[in-house]
Amino acid sequence: MGTDSRPSLRMLCLEYGVTILDLARASNRHPLLIWDMLVGNPVSREEAHMILCGFNSLRATSFTLDELRISLSIDDGNRFHS
């Protein structure tokens, strides 16, 4: 089993200088949900998509969920909402 060479959202945030609060504002998501995603905790596909859309709008990029190493939850239950 090989290692996953895709970047994580955390790596992108460090590279592009994006903070948790930047992402929370841009995606209209709670900072704790952003934190969960940054540290690799599972998040729903919908929440991950909204957070990544926020990142893309902040830095004029076009990353997709498939291009990143993100842990997605099996259920769509959301713990944090703004």
C-alpha positions as semicolon CSV with decimal commas, in nm:
position;residue;x (nm);y (nm);z (nm)
1;M;0,000;0,000;0,000
2;G;0,162;0,328;-0,116
3;T;0,152;0,663;0,054
4;D;-0,100;0,923;-0,055
5;S;0,092;1,204;-0,224
6;R;-0,207;1,438;-0,248
7;P;-0,175;1,755;-0,037
8;S;-0,395;1,807;0,266
9;L;-0,597;2,122;0,325
10;R;-0,357;2,204;0,607
11;M;-0,064;2,193;0,364
12;L;-0,247;2,424;0,123
13;C;-0,334;2,669;0,400
14;L;0,031;2,687;0,504
15;E;0,149;2,728;0,145
16;Y;-0,108;2,996;0,056
17;G;-0,115;3,176;0,392
18;V;-0,482;3,104;0,470
19;T;-0,595;3,097;0,836
20;I;-0,881;2,911;1,004
21;L;-1,069;3,239;1,042
22;D;-1,013;3,323;0,674
23;L;-1,165;2,988;0,578
24;A;-1,450;3,020;0,827
25;R;-1,550;3,358;0,686
26;A;-1,509;3,257;0,321
27;S;-1,702;2,930;0,359
28;N;-1,953;3,051;0,621
29;R;-1,859;2,750;0,835
30;H;-1,776;2,729;1,205
31;P;-1,402;2,756;1,286
32;L;-1,418;2,427;1,481
33;L;-1,536;2,248;1,168
34;I;-1,243;2,401;0,979
35;W;-1,012;2,284;1,259
36;D;-1,150;1,930;1,235
37;M;-1,079;1,923;0,864
38;L;-0,729;2,068;0,907
39;V;-0,626;1,807;1,164
40;G;-0,765;1,519;0,958
41;N;-1,087;1,441;1,142
42;P;-1,369;1,316;0,918
43;V;-1,612;1,577;0,786
44;S;-1,911;1,539;0,555
45;R;-1,854;1,571;0,182
46;E;-2,088;1,872;0,172
47;E;-1,898;2,056;0,446
48;A;-1,561;1,971;0,291
49;H;-1,686;2,100;-0,045
50;M;-1,804;2,430;0,106
51;I;-1,476;2,480;0,291
52;L;-1,274;2,405;-0,022
53;C;-1,492;2,645;-0,223
54;G;-1,409;2,910;0,037
55;F;-1,038;2,836;0,000
56;N;-1,061;2,849;-0,379
57;S;-1,240;3,184;-0,370
58;L;-0,981;3,330;-0,131
59;R;-0,682;3,233;-0,342
60;A;-0,829;3,211;-0,694
61;T;-0,747;2,840;-0,716
62;S;-0,955;2,550;-0,846
63;F;-0,876;2,255;-0,621
64;T;-1,130;1,971;-0,602
65;L;-1,194;1,727;-0,318
66;D;-1,050;1,445;-0,529
67;E;-0,718;1,629;-0,556
68;L;-0,676;1,661;-0,179
69;R;-0,615;1,418;0,106
70;I;-0,933;1,469;0,311
71;S;-1,101;1,237;0,558
72;L;-1,471;1,224;0,477
73;S;-1,734;1,097;0,720
74;I;-1,969;0,820;0,623
75;D;-2,282;0,995;0,750
76;D;-2,381;1,349;0,665
77;G;-2,446;1,452;1,024
78;N;-2,290;1,791;1,091
79;R;-2,162;1,881;1,437
80;F;-2,094;2,250;1,379
81;H;-2,289;2,515;1,191
82;S;-2,243;2,889;1,164
